Amino acid sequence: MKKARWLLISALLVLSILAILVILVGGQPRIIQAQTNVELPQDFQYWPPEMQQEYLDNQANKTNALYIYIFPALGALAGVWILWFLLGSILHLALTLAGSRGSNTSALNLVAWASLPFAIRYIVQAFAIMSSKQLIAAPGLSGFLAADGNGFMIFLRGVLAQIDLYLIWQVVLLLVGVLPMTGLARAKAWTSVLASVLIILALAALPGLVVSQLGGLSTTPNF
């Protein structure tokens, strides 16, 4: 049991290290992006001078290490560990409803190792950022949708951003591994896997939709 747990943690540690590597190599492009994409709020010229200065100071703070490295690194780590736990738990629930008597630990272990294709994704992303000196603007299939969409299109773009060769690779590994793990009929096992992955894609796209909606709210200074 301890050996299996260590192997599971090892897979997640590899993903975590490589996810942080992508954040590190993208630091300089994020600084440039923060410095060049400063948009002044509506009616900014009518704000009191002290509020204007406060706003400009806040924008300047976005180029410090907290915003450039620490927050993105924490987000990347949360993406690795939380999505692993959610996918493993949802998959275990789906398999249990389909008639499996496998343990939650087995499902989490399967998801951890089936996620290793994402390690290659991180390596490819790191090399792409280093060679282009730019952040990846449209990951996955999100480039097929306009970047200025709103509402459901933002959600759909978030879903498509996760769909690439490496996700398909993960799904294939899950489909292969779930059969001997559960002993279920192929149709039930594979339906459980696909349903779990679709739920995770939807959950992972929700934060982007929420942030975009909050970012669209306009604030009026108090005079």
C-alpha positions, 0 to 999 in steps of 0.5 A, spaced: 500 500 500 505 504 501 509 503 495 502 504 491 501 511 494 508 513 493 508 511 486 501 515 485 505 521 489 511 520 484 506 521 478 503 527 481 510 530 483 513 530 476 506 533 473 507 539 479 514 540 477 513 541 470 507 545 471 511 550 475 517 550 469 512 552 464 510 558 469 517 560 470 519 560 463 513 564 462 515 569 467 518 574 462 512 574 457 507 575 462 511 581 465 511 584 458 504 583 457 502 586 463 506 592 461 503 593 454 496 591 456 494 596 461 487 599 459 484 605 463 477 604 466 472 608 463 472 616 465 479 615 468 480 622 466 475 624 471 477 621 477 480 624 483 488 625 482 489 620 488 484 615 485 488 615 479 495 614 482 492 608 486 490 605 480 496 606 476 500 603 482 496 597 482 497 596 475 504 597 476 504 592 482 502 586 477 509 586 474 512 583 481 514 576 483 507 575 486 503 576 480 508 574 475 510 567 478 507 565 485 500 566 483 500 563 477 504 557 480 499 556 485 494 556 480 498 551 476 499 546 482 491 547 484 490 545 477 494 538 477 492 536 484 485 538 484 483 536 477 486 529 479 482 528 485 476 531 482 477 526 476 479 520 480 473 521 485 468 522 480 470 516 476 470 512 482 463 514 483 461 513 476 464 506 476 460 505 482 454 507 480 455 502 474 456 496 478 464 496 480 466 495 487 473 498 486 476 502 491 477 510 490 484 509 491 484 505 485 481 510 481 485 516 484 491 511 482 489 510 475 487 517 474 494 519 476 498 515 471 493 516 466 495 523 466 502 523 465 501 525 458 500 532 460 508 532 462 509 531 455 504 537 454 508 541 459 515 540 456 512 542 449 509 548 452 515 550 455 519 549 449 514 553 445 514 559 450 522 559 450 523 559 443 517 564 441 518 569 447 510 569 448 505 566 452 501 560 448 494 565 447 490 559 444 491 552 447 488 546 445 482 547 440 480 554 443 483 557 437 477 555 433 473 560 437 474 568 437 477 570 443 472 576 444 466 572 445 462 572 451 457 568 455 457 561 453 462 562 448 467 563 453 465 557 457 466 553 450 472 556 449 475 554 456 472 547 454 476 547 447 482 549 450 483 543 454 482 538 448 488 536 445 492 530 443 495 529 450 488 529 453 486 524 448 492 520 450 489 520 457 482 518 455 485 512 452 489 510 458 483 511 462 479 506 457 485 501 457 486 501 465 479 501 467 477 494 464 482 490 468 481 495 474 473 494 475 471 487 471 465 491 468 462 490 461 466 495 456 460 499 455 459 501 462 466 502 464 467 506 457 461 510 458 463 512 466 470 514 463 467 519 458 462 522 462 467 523 468 472 526 463 466 531 460 464 533 467 471 535 469 472 539 462 466 543 464 468 544 471 475 546 469 472 551 464 467 554 469 473 559 473 474 562 466 467 564 465 466 566 472 472 571 472 470 574 465 463 575 468 466 579 474 471 582 469 466 585 465 463 589 471 464 596 471 465 600 478 464 607 479 469 611 483 466 614 489 466 622 489 
